[in-house]
Amino acid sequence: MRDQAAPAGRLRVFAVEDRAVQISWAWLPATAMTIEVGGRRVEVGTAPPPWYVGARGRRPAPGTAGPGAVTIDGLEPATSYDVALGGPGRPVAKAATVRTLPPPPGRLLSQFATISDCHIGELSVGPMKRLHDPRPRPTGLVPYPSRCAQSAIVAAEAWGAQLLVVKGDLTCEGEPHEIYTAVDLLATGSMPVEVILGNHDVRGSVDTAAVLTSCGIQVTPAPRARDLPGVRLVLGHSPLPHSHAGAVTGSDAAALADLAHGAAGPTVVALHHPPRRGPVQTHYPPSIDRRDSVRLVAALAAANPATLIVAGHTHRNRRYRVGGLTVAEVGSTKDYPGQWAGYSVYEGGIRQVVFRVADPLAMVWTENTRRAMFGVWGWWSPGQLADRCWTLEWPDRIVTA
């Protein structure tokens, strides 16, 4: 499935469920326009704040609308739709097409969400650190890592998530003020929260896990599990102090496999670093060491073939197979395109849908970061629609004791 986008920064089909789609845009030619999908029409388009600078480093033209996103529901599963755009004095015209996903087999049992790479405390983005909030920051404007993460948490809870999993790099440098800010941020939602650490969280001067635990958010370097209806979440630890790459020790791989084996049904294993796909590191940043990756995936596949591995770290959306298991990398909340993932667990499978962080004040930031790495980031980080939104049917579980 190729990414579905209209030219000139107009509409993009960013997320697809079985009965809903999320449409996003970098800009619109006017405010108060309408988007129509399957006979459902929504008014969209607001003027960006005066300090907004777009992806090309220029301020938008007067009268145009800034970045935004909208979710349109009430659609039929496995059905193709035209996405139409219209506005005052502008005829309604087809801007994109979309096909909704089929639901996994069986009944819906539970839903959970993940975020990662929030980097609370970060001040700038890009190789030269030239992308940052306006200086001085307008009164009342929360720093971009916090406003993006908070928008994701609010959206995930409204979507129906019963649990939030933070897949590492909650903080930028693991310093106390970043950790306490992150704790306050996570408390804005009413969902229970599970946190695993990333490489940024273990580079500071304090024990991030101990500080989080003292604030009521239990974090352990030892593997642990949490059961939801229809699935067991298995949480692992992959960061190394003073290293960008990750590792999973032999004992931790065995413990993760034991937790997956002991599940009543399928498992989702959450790590910060993804396992390496081949013998040579072909993508940056570095993932889990090759030997550790092979050992871990083999142990999980043998323990429970109905296992999905989800990770962060790369700030990019990507899906692939390793050792017979599906691995899903989901990008950061705080840089382009700015996202969170929702997982719907069914009797016969699971659906991942990656949504954009849709709050306008978050999107004026994430659209700005499209130009990071000399513009490469804008096409590299989102991945294809099929990397973001897909359905995985659970295989028959055959496990020998």
C-alpha beads as a LAMMPS data file, in Angstrom:
LAMMPS data file: protein, C-alpha beads

401 atoms
400 bonds

1 atom types
1 bond types

-500.0 500.0 xlo xhi
-500.0 500.0 ylo yhi
-500.0 500.0 zlo zhi

Masses

1 110.0

Atoms # bond

1 1 1 0.000 0.000 0.000
2 1 1 1.606 3.239 -1.099
3 1 1 1.322 6.454 0.852
4 1 1 -1.680 8.414 -0.368
5 1 1 -1.015 12.142 -0.615
6 1 1 -2.170 15.046 -2.741
7 1 1 0.454 17.354 -4.277
8 1 1 1.586 20.773 -3.095
9 1 1 1.310 20.100 0.619
10 1 1 -2.450 19.594 0.519
11 1 1 -4.176 16.511 1.911
12 1 1 -2.480 13.290 2.999
13 1 1 -4.193 10.135 4.179
14 1 1 -2.030 9.558 7.211
15 1 1 -3.918 6.899 9.184
16 1 1 -6.479 4.256 8.286
17 1 1 -8.611 2.079 10.564
18 1 1 -11.506 -0.187 9.613
19 1 1 -14.121 2.548 10.101
20 1 1 -12.106 5.775 10.280
21 1 1 -9.354 7.686 8.513
22 1 1 -7.093 10.519 9.607
23 1 1 -6.397 13.192 7.003
24 1 1 -3.568 15.665 7.545
25 1 1 -2.187 18.633 5.638
26 1 1 0.820 20.926 5.723
27 1 1 -1.254 23.897 4.514
28 1 1 -4.546 24.703 2.837
29 1 1 -5.210 27.479 0.306
30 1 1 -7.834 29.069 2.567
31 1 1 -9.370 28.805 6.017
32 1 1 -12.845 27.357 6.662
33 1 1 -12.531 24.673 3.980
34 1 1 -14.316 21.312 3.995
35 1 1 -13.076 17.741 3.716
36 1 1 -15.536 15.071 2.638
37 1 1 -15.123 11.277 2.860
38 1 1 -17.972 8.873 2.198
39 1 1 -20.620 11.567 2.478
40 1 1 -19.264 12.803 5.827
41 1 1 -18.161 16.422 5.688
42 1 1 -15.982 18.272 8.219
43 1 1 -14.991 21.941 8.242
44 1 1 -11.241 22.430 8.632
45 1 1 -8.538 25.036 8.308
46 1 1 -7.433 27.723 10.730
47 1 1 -4.903 30.516 10.429
48 1 1 -1.506 29.570 11.897
49 1 1 -0.027 31.613 14.765
50 1 1 1.929 34.686 13.682
51 1 1 5.250 33.114 14.708
52 1 1 4.774 29.974 12.575
53 1 1 7.488 29.149 10.041
54 1 1 6.646 26.401 7.539
55 1 1 8.664 23.464 6.304
56 1 1 10.483 25.589 3.711
57 1 1 11.510 28.135 6.298
58 1 1 8.984 30.715 5.107
59 1 1 5.900 32.213 6.701
60 1 1 2.612 31.171 5.050
61 1 1 0.836 33.523 2.679
62 1 1 -1.979 35.645 4.131
63 1 1 -5.348 33.907 4.098
64 1 1 -3.976 30.367 3.938
65 1 1 -4.554 27.764 6.634
66 1 1 -1.779 26.240 8.698
67 1 1 -1.037 22.567 9.385
68 1 1 -3.815 20.395 10.711
69 1 1 -5.380 16.952 10.882
70 1 1 -8.879 15.543 11.271
71 1 1 -10.266 12.065 11.860
72 1 1 -13.444 11.097 9.986
73 1 1 -15.291 8.020 11.238
74 1 1 -18.500 6.163 10.439
75 1 1 -17.025 4.478 7.351
76 1 1 -17.312 0.875 6.180
77 1 1 -14.457 -1.636 6.534
78 1 1 -12.431 -2.706 3.494
79 1 1 -14.029 0.003 1.345
80 1 1 -12.467 2.535 -1.027
81 1 1 -13.368 6.214 -0.718
82 1 1 -12.512 9.467 -2.450
83 1 1 -11.285 12.296 -0.235
84 1 1 -12.663 15.615 -1.481
85 1 1 -11.598 19.148 -0.592
86 1 1 -13.654 22.309 -1.087
87 1 1 -14.040 25.788 0.297
88 1 1 -15.590 29.219 -0.097
89 1 1 -15.647 29.993 -3.790
90 1 1 -13.820 26.718 -4.541
91 1 1 -15.598 23.711 -6.053
92 1 1 -15.337 20.408 -4.218
93 1 1 -12.664 18.335 -5.929
94 1 1 -11.050 14.959 -5.364
95 1 1 -7.784 15.343 -3.449
96 1 1 -6.867 11.773 -2.496
97 1 1 -8.192 8.224 -2.237
98 1 1 -8.237 5.819 0.689
99 1 1 -9.229 2.245 1.415
100 1 1 -10.225 1.314 4.957
101 1 1 -8.692 -1.745 6.588
102 1 1 -10.545 -4.993 7.172
103 1 1 -10.942 -5.765 10.878
104 1 1 -8.971 -8.663 12.360
105 1 1 -10.979 -11.852 12.962
106 1 1 -13.223 -12.125 15.994
107 1 1 -14.361 -9.699 18.675
108 1 1 -12.513 -6.582 19.811
109 1 1 -11.054 -7.381 23.247
110 1 1 -8.886 -4.427 24.292
111 1 1 -7.030 -1.331 23.110
112 1 1 -3.759 0.221 24.193
113 1 1 -1.506 3.007 22.912
114 1 1 2.216 3.681 22.721
115 1 1 4.361 6.792 22.540
116 1 1 8.136 7.054 22.371
117 1 1 11.050 9.423 21.996
118 1 1 9.310 12.362 23.665
119 1 1 12.686 13.862 24.695
120 1 1 11.204 16.018 27.457
121 1 1 13.683 18.836 28.098
122 1 1 14.991 19.029 24.532
123 1 1 15.467 22.554 23.189
124 1 1 16.229 22.103 19.488
125 1 1 16.217 19.631 16.583
126 1 1 18.442 18.914 13.588
127 1 1 22.140 18.213 12.970
128 1 1 23.020 21.863 13.613
129 1 1 20.293 22.326 16.278
130 1 1 18.814 25.199 14.264
131 1 1 15.148 24.234 14.668
132 1 1 13.660 25.458 17.914
133 1 1 10.593 27.115 19.400
134 1 1 10.253 30.866 18.770
135 1 1 12.563 32.924 20.965
136 1 1 11.369 34.315 23.226
137 1 1 8.666 31.656 23.558
138 1 1 5.170 33.231 23.467
139 1 1 3.452 33.463 26.833
140 1 1 1.600 30.263 27.667
141 1 1 3.235 28.183 24.927
142 1 1 4.494 24.950 26.486
143 1 1 7.874 23.713 25.129
144 1 1 7.427 21.572 22.035
145 1 1 8.380 18.174 23.566
146 1 1 5.727 18.568 26.269
147 1 1 2.959 19.957 24.071
148 1 1 3.445 17.210 21.486
149 1 1 3.489 14.434 24.103
150 1 1 0.486 15.849 25.927
151 1 1 -1.489 16.075 22.690
152 1 1 -0.657 12.434 21.968
153 1 1 -1.778 11.314 25.441
154 1 1 -5.071 13.201 25.194
155 1 1 -5.753 11.805 21.723
156 1 1 -4.884 8.229 22.708
157 1 1 -7.252 8.314 25.660
158 1 1 -10.065 9.811 23.563
159 1 1 -9.461 7.073 20.971
160 1 1 -10.180 4.449 23.645
161 1 1 -6.784 3.275 24.885
162 1 1 -6.995 1.437 28.215
163 1 1 -3.238 1.597 28.832
164 1 1 -0.360 3.814 27.696
165 1 1 3.068 2.293 27.060
166 1 1 6.030 4.682 26.846
167 1 1 8.728 2.973 24.759
168 1 1 11.770 4.874 25.981
169 1 1 13.493 8.239 25.633
170 1 1 10.844 9.897 27.741
171 1 1 13.517 12.479 28.630
172 1 1 16.295 14.170 26.694
173 1 1 19.189 13.789 29.129
174 1 1 17.728 11.897 32.083
175 1 1 18.111 14.901 34.380
176 1 1 15.855 15.326 37.445
177 1 1 13.918 18.348 36.169
178 1 1 13.145 16.489 32.924
179 1 1 11.962 13.415 34.800
180 1 1 9.650 15.400 37.093
181 1 1 8.224 17.292 34.119
182 1 1 7.582 13.957 32.423
183 1 1 5.843 12.585 35.519
184 1 1 3.511 15.596 35.619
185 1 1 2.834 15.155 31.910
186 1 1 1.913 11.474 32.226
187 1 1 -0.420 12.331 35.094
188 1 1 -2.578 14.475 32.779
189 1 1 -4.258 11.308 31.504
190 1 1 -6.348 8.865 33.498
191 1 1 -4.941 5.771 31.775
192 1 1 -2.520 3.523 33.664
193 1 1 1.023 3.928 32.342
194 1 1 3.911 1.536 31.758
195 1 1 7.354 3.013 31.053
196 1 1 10.514 1.420 29.683
197 1 1 13.761 3.357 29.415
198 1 1 15.709 4.443 26.347
199 1 1 19.306 5.462 25.798
200 1 1 18.533 9.135 26.488
201 1 1 16.993 8.229 29.857
202 1 1 20.145 6.497 31.156
203 1 1 22.713 9.145 30.245
204 1 1 21.940 11.571 33.076
205 1 1 23.368 12.058 36.552
206 1 1 20.595 10.182 38.395
207 1 1 18.868 6.808 38.329
208 1 1 15.858 7.598 36.133
209 1 1 14.091 4.356 37.019
210 1 1 14.428 5.067 40.746
211 1 1 13.081 8.610 40.380
212 1 1 10.115 7.437 38.300
213 1 1 9.381 4.653 40.780
214 1 1 9.477 7.117 43.672
215 1 1 6.817 9.115 41.815
216 1 1 4.524 6.102 41.488
217 1 1 5.574 4.942 37.998
218 1 1 7.215 1.558 38.407
219 1 1 10.182 1.008 36.104
220 1 1 12.520 -1.969 36.335
221 1 1 15.477 -3.047 34.196
222 1 1 14.264 -6.636 34.607
223 1 1 11.673 -7.834 32.063
224 1 1 8.083 -7.689 33.250
225 1 1 4.601 -8.352 31.899
226 1 1 1.141 -6.846 32.046
227 1 1 -1.955 -8.665 30.844
228 1 1 -4.814 -7.061 28.951
229 1 1 -7.842 -8.880 27.558
230 1 1 -6.581 -10.921 24.614
231 1 1 -2.877 -10.084 24.888
232 1 1 0.102 -10.040 27.223
233 1 1 2.395 -7.009 27.067
234 1 1 6.011 -7.954 27.747
235 1 1 8.291 -5.026 28.557
236 1 1 12.037 -5.276 27.995
237 1 1 15.143 -3.182 28.694
238 1 1 17.599 -2.472 25.858
239 1 1 19.582 0.767 26.557
240 1 1 23.261 0.779 27.521
241 1 1 24.853 3.601 29.520
242 1 1 26.871 5.960 27.315
243 1 1 25.837 4.177 24.108
244 1 1 23.410 4.936 21.297
245 1 1 23.092 1.260 20.389
246 1 1 21.076 -1.269 22.355
247 1 1 21.588 -4.725 23.816
248 1 1 19.551 -7.523 25.344
249 1 1 21.554 -9.907 27.514
250 1 1 21.163 -13.651 27.280
251 1 1 19.436 -13.790 30.651
252 1 1 17.027 -10.998 29.665
253 1 1 16.242 -12.723 26.356
254 1 1 15.440 -15.909 28.273
255 1 1 13.277 -13.986 30.745
256 1 1 11.370 -12.233 27.943
257 1 1 10.805 -15.594 26.245
258 1 1 9.575 -17.129 29.507
259 1 1 7.040 -14.318 29.902
260 1 1 5.876 -14.778 26.303
261 1 1 5.641 -18.563 26.791
262 1 1 3.581 -18.127 29.964
263 1 1 0.969 -15.955 28.281
264 1 1 -2.535 -17.349 27.877
265 1 1 -2.550 -16.086 24.290
266 1 1 -0.580 -13.726 22.006
267 1 1 2.101 -11.331 23.238
268 1 1 3.339 -7.884 22.274
269 1 1 6.971 -7.307 23.275
270 1 1 7.845 -3.619 23.757
271 1 1 11.471 -2.454 23.574
272 1 1 13.134 0.877 22.993
273 1 1 15.671 -0.405 20.445
274 1 1 14.430 -2.583 17.580
275 1 1 16.190 -5.861 16.758
276 1 1 18.599 -5.712 13.844
277 1 1 17.245 -7.085 10.601
278 1 1 20.489 -8.248 8.962
279 1 1 24.164 -8.843 9.739
280 1 1 25.141 -5.245 8.893
281 1 1 23.660 -2.069 10.401
282 1 1 22.005 -0.392 7.409
283 1 1 19.887 2.256 9.165
284 1 1 20.737 4.938 11.679
285 1 1 20.485 5.122 14.658
286 1 1 22.012 1.778 15.675
287 1 1 19.659 -0.926 16.901
288 1 1 20.206 -3.961 19.125
289 1 1 23.487 -5.774 18.548
290 1 1 23.212 -8.423 15.826
291 1 1 24.062 -11.370 18.080
292 1 1 21.591 -10.209 20.708
293 1 1 18.914 -9.648 18.045
294 1 1 19.230 -13.178 16.643
295 1 1 19.158 -14.736 20.103
296 1 1 16.194 -12.647 21.262
297 1 1 13.983 -13.175 18.209
298 1 1 14.725 -16.896 18.080
299 1 1 13.812 -17.286 21.754
300 1 1 10.573 -15.331 21.362
301 1 1 9.527 -17.171 18.196
302 1 1 10.101 -20.533 19.857
303 1 1 8.306 -19.488 23.046
304 1 1 5.240 -17.981 21.387
305 1 1 4.867 -17.643 17.594
306 1 1 1.933 -15.275 18.191
307 1 1 4.310 -12.451 19.131
308 1 1 4.625 -8.904 17.811
309 1 1 7.679 -6.755 18.626
310 1 1 7.172 -2.976 18.871
311 1 1 9.976 -0.437 19.288
312 1 1 10.920 3.221 19.056
313 1 1 14.410 4.803 18.927
314 1 1 14.648 5.363 15.157
315 1 1 12.040 8.187 15.057
316 1 1 10.744 6.525 11.908
317 1 1 7.761 4.337 10.996
318 1 1 8.809 0.973 9.616
319 1 1 7.455 -2.593 9.571
320 1 1 9.405 -5.718 8.659
321 1 1 9.940 -9.377 9.546
322 1 1 12.825 -10.793 11.571
323 1 1 13.131 -14.488 12.307
324 1 1 9.480 -15.093 11.511
325 1 1 8.168 -12.293 13.765
326 1 1 6.782 -8.895 12.777
327 1 1 8.674 -5.857 14.074
328 1 1 7.079 -2.401 14.080
329 1 1 9.074 0.784 14.654
330 1 1 6.983 3.868 15.440
331 1 1 8.349 7.402 15.263
332 1 1 8.637 10.158 17.818
333 1 1 5.892 12.344 19.233
334 1 1 7.984 15.501 18.901
335 1 1 9.432 15.613 15.383
336 1 1 7.973 15.202 11.920
337 1 1 5.416 13.857 11.437
338 1 1 4.766 13.656 15.218
339 1 1 2.810 10.532 16.130
340 1 1 1.439 7.945 18.515
341 1 1 0.256 4.388 17.876
342 1 1 -3.019 2.714 18.783
343 1 1 -3.322 -1.081 19.006
344 1 1 -6.689 -2.841 18.802
345 1 1 -6.566 -6.428 20.046
346 1 1 -9.059 -8.882 18.552
347 1 1 -9.616 -12.577 19.153
348 1 1 -7.796 -13.444 15.939
349 1 1 -5.307 -10.626 15.465
350 1 1 -4.146 -7.106 16.182
351 1 1 -4.349 -3.811 14.285
352 1 1 -1.744 -1.037 14.492
353 1 1 -2.737 2.480 13.502
354 1 1 -0.219 5.330 13.752
355 1 1 -1.907 8.708 14.119
356 1 1 -0.418 12.158 13.788
357 1 1 -0.336 14.325 16.873
358 1 1 -3.141 16.601 15.721
359 1 1 -3.182 19.582 18.088
360 1 1 -2.544 22.674 15.906
361 1 1 0.147 24.073 18.210
362 1 1 1.924 20.719 18.089
363 1 1 1.610 20.471 14.315
364 1 1 3.055 23.905 13.609
365 1 1 6.166 22.552 15.327
366 1 1 6.281 19.083 13.740
367 1 1 5.717 20.532 10.256
368 1 1 8.640 22.857 10.867
369 1 1 10.879 19.862 11.647
370 1 1 10.118 18.373 8.234
371 1 1 13.157 20.329 7.005
372 1 1 15.582 18.656 9.452
373 1 1 18.597 16.946 7.873
374 1 1 18.381 19.366 4.939
375 1 1 14.840 18.243 4.151
376 1 1 15.576 14.509 4.071
377 1 1 13.648 13.971 7.287
378 1 1 10.357 14.986 5.670
379 1 1 10.250 11.977 3.353
380 1 1 12.274 9.498 5.437
381 1 1 10.524 9.553 8.807
382 1 1 6.830 8.915 7.969
383 1 1 7.412 5.641 6.128
384 1 1 4.653 4.336 3.894
385 1 1 1.018 4.046 4.911
386 1 1 1.485 0.261 5.041
387 1 1 4.270 0.758 7.612
388 1 1 1.944 2.782 9.833
389 1 1 -1.426 1.076 9.528
390 1 1 -1.916 -2.664 9.177
391 1 1 -3.600 -5.775 10.499
392 1 1 -1.736 -8.850 11.739
393 1 1 -3.607 -12.122 12.164
394 1 1 -2.246 -14.277 14.962
395 1 1 -0.737 -17.584 13.828
396 1 1 -1.807 -20.823 15.434
397 1 1 0.178 -21.118 18.607
398 1 1 2.219 -24.312 18.801
399 1 1 4.598 -24.275 21.741
400 1 1 6.383 -27.259 23.207
401 1 1 7.150 -27.282 26.887

Bonds

1 1 1 2
2 1 2 3
3 1 3 4
4 1 4 5
5 1 5 6
6 1 6 7
7 1 7 8
8 1 8 9
9 1 9 10
10 1 10 11
11 1 11 12
12 1 12 13
13 1 13 14
14 1 14 15
15 1 15 16
16 1 16 17
17 1 17 18
18 1 18 19
19 1 19 20
20 1 20 21
21 1 21 22
22 1 22 23
23 1 23 24
24 1 24 25
25 1 25 26
26 1 26 27
27 1 27 28
28 1 28 29
29 1 29 30
30 1 30 31
31 1 31 32
32 1 32 33
33 1 33 34
34 1 34 35
35 1 35 36
36 1 36 37
37 1 37 38
38 1 38 39
39 1 39 40
40 1 40 41
41 1 41 42
42 1 42 43
43 1 43 44
44 1 44 45
45 1 45 46
46 1 46 47
47 1 47 48
48 1 48 49
49 1 49 50
50 1 50 51
51 1 51 52
52 1 52 53
53 1 53 54
54 1 54 55
55 1 55 56
56 1 56 57
57 1 57 58
58 1 58 59
59 1 59 60
60 1 60 61
61 1 61 62
62 1 62 63
63 1 63 64
64 1 64 65
65 1 65 66
66 1 66 67
67 1 67 68
68 1 68 69
69 1 69 70
70 1 70 71
71 1 71 72
72 1 72 73
73 1 73 74
74 1 74 75
75 1 75 76
76 1 76 77
77 1 77 78
78 1 78 79
79 1 79 80
80 1 80 81
81 1 81 82
82 1 82 83
83 1 83 84
84 1 84 85
85 1 85 86
86 1 86 87
87 1 87 88
88 1 88 89
89 1 89 90
90 1 90 91
91 1 91 92
92 1 92 93
93 1 93 94
94 1 94 95
95 1 95 96
96 1 96 97
97 1 97 98
98 1 98 99
99 1 99 100
100 1 100 101
101 1 101 102
102 1 102 103
103 1 103 104
104 1 104 105
105 1 105 106
106 1 106 107
107 1 107 108
108 1 108 109
109 1 109 110
110 1 110 111
111 1 111 112
112 1 112 113
113 1 113 114
114 1 114 115
115 1 115 116
116 1 116 117
117 1 117 118
118 1 118 119
119 1 119 120
120 1 120 121
121 1 121 122
122 1 122 123
123 1 123 124
124 1 124 125
125 1 125 126
126 1 126 127
127 1 127 128
128 1 128 129
129 1 129 130
130 1 130 131
131 1 131 132
132 1 132 133
133 1 133 134
134 1 134 135
135 1 135 136
136 1 136 137
137 1 137 138
138 1 138 139
139 1 139 140
140 1 140 141
141 1 141 142
142 1 142 143
143 1 143 144
144 1 144 145
145 1 145 146
146 1 146 147
147 1 147 148
148 1 148 149
149 1 149 150
150 1 150 151
151 1 151 152
152 1 152 153
153 1 153 154
154 1 154 155
155 1 155 156
156 1 156 157
157 1 157 158
158 1 158 159
159 1 159 160
160 1 160 161
161 1 161 162
162 1 162 163
163 1 163 164
164 1 164 165
165 1 165 166
166 1 166 167
167 1 167 168
168 1 168 169
169 1 169 170
170 1 170 171
171 1 171 172
172 1 172 173
173 1 173 174
174 1 174 175
175 1 175 176
176 1 176 177
177 1 177 178
178 1 178 179
179 1 179 180
180 1 180 181
181 1 181 182
182 1 182 183
183 1 183 184
184 1 184 185
185 1 185 186
186 1 186 187
187 1 187 188
188 1 188 189
189 1 189 190
190 1 190 191
191 1 191 192
192 1 192 193
193 1 193 194
194 1 194 195
195 1 195 196
196 1 196 197
197 1 197 198
198 1 198 199
199 1 199 200
200 1 200 201
201 1 201 202
202 1 202 203
203 1 203 204
204 1 204 205
205 1 205 206
206 1 206 207
207 1 207 208
208 1 208 209
209 1 209 210
210 1 210 211
211 1 211 212
212 1 212 213
213 1 213 214
214 1 214 215
215 1 215 216
216 1 216 217
217 1 217 218
218 1 218 219
219 1 219 220
220 1 220 221
221 1 221 222
222 1 222 223
223 1 223 224
224 1 224 225
225 1 225 226
226 1 226 227
227 1 227 228
228 1 228 229
229 1 229 230
230 1 230 231
231 1 231 232
232 1 232 233
233 1 233 234
234 1 234 235
235 1 235 236
236 1 236 237
237 1 237 238
238 1 238 239
239 1 239 240
240 1 240 241
241 1 241 242
242 1 242 243
243 1 243 244
244 1 244 245
245 1 245 246
246 1 246 247
247 1 247 248
248 1 248 249
249 1 249 250
250 1 250 251
251 1 251 252
252 1 252 253
253 1 253 254
254 1 254 255
255 1 255 256
256 1 256 257
257 1 257 258
258 1 258 259
259 1 259 260
260 1 260 261
261 1 261 262
262 1 262 263
263 1 263 264
264 1 264 265
265 1 265 266
266 1 266 267
267 1 267 268
268 1 268 269
269 1 269 270
270 1 270 271
271 1 271 272
272 1 272 273
273 1 273 274
274 1 274 275
275 1 275 276
276 1 276 277
277 1 277 278
278 1 278 279
279 1 279 280
280 1 280 281
281 1 281 282
282 1 282 283
283 1 283 284
284 1 284 285
285 1 285 286
286 1 286 287
287 1 287 288
288 1 288 289
289 1 289 290
290 1 290 291
291 1 291 292
292 1 292 293
293 1 293 294
294 1 294 295
295 1 295 296
296 1 296 297
297 1 297 298
298 1 298 299
299 1 299 300
300 1 300 301
301 1 301 302
302 1 302 303
303 1 303 304
304 1 304 305
305 1 305 306
306 1 306 307
307 1 307 308
308 1 308 309
309 1 309 310
310 1 310 311
311 1 311 312
312 1 312 313
313 1 313 314
314 1 314 315
315 1 315 316
316 1 316 317
317 1 317 318
318 1 318 319
319 1 319 320
320 1 320 321
321 1 321 322
322 1 322 323
323 1 323 324
324 1 324 325
325 1 325 326
326 1 326 327
327 1 327 328
328 1 328 329
329 1 329 330
330 1 330 331
331 1 331 332
332 1 332 333
333 1 333 334
334 1 334 335
335 1 335 336
336 1 336 337
337 1 337 338
338 1 338 339
339 1 339 340
340 1 340 341
341 1 341 342
342 1 342 343
343 1 343 344
344 1 344 345
345 1 345 346
346 1 346 347
347 1 347 348
348 1 348 349
349 1 349 350
350 1 350 351
351 1 351 352
352 1 352 353
353 1 353 354
354 1 354 355
355 1 355 356
356 1 356 357
357 1 357 358
358 1 358 359
359 1 359 360
360 1 360 361
361 1 361 362
362 1 362 363
363 1 363 364
364 1 364 365
365 1 365 366
366 1 366 367
367 1 367 368
368 1 368 369
369 1 369 370
370 1 370 371
371 1 371 372
372 1 372 373
373 1 373 374
374 1 374 375
375 1 375 376
376 1 376 377
377 1 377 378
378 1 378 379
379 1 379 380
380 1 380 381
381 1 381 382
382 1 382 383
383 1 383 384
384 1 384 385
385 1 385 386
386 1 386 387
387 1 387 388
388 1 388 389
389 1 389 390
390 1 390 391
391 1 391 392
392 1 392 393
393 1 393 394
394 1 394 395
395 1 395 396
396 1 396 397
397 1 397 398
398 1 398 399
399 1 399 400
400 1 400 401
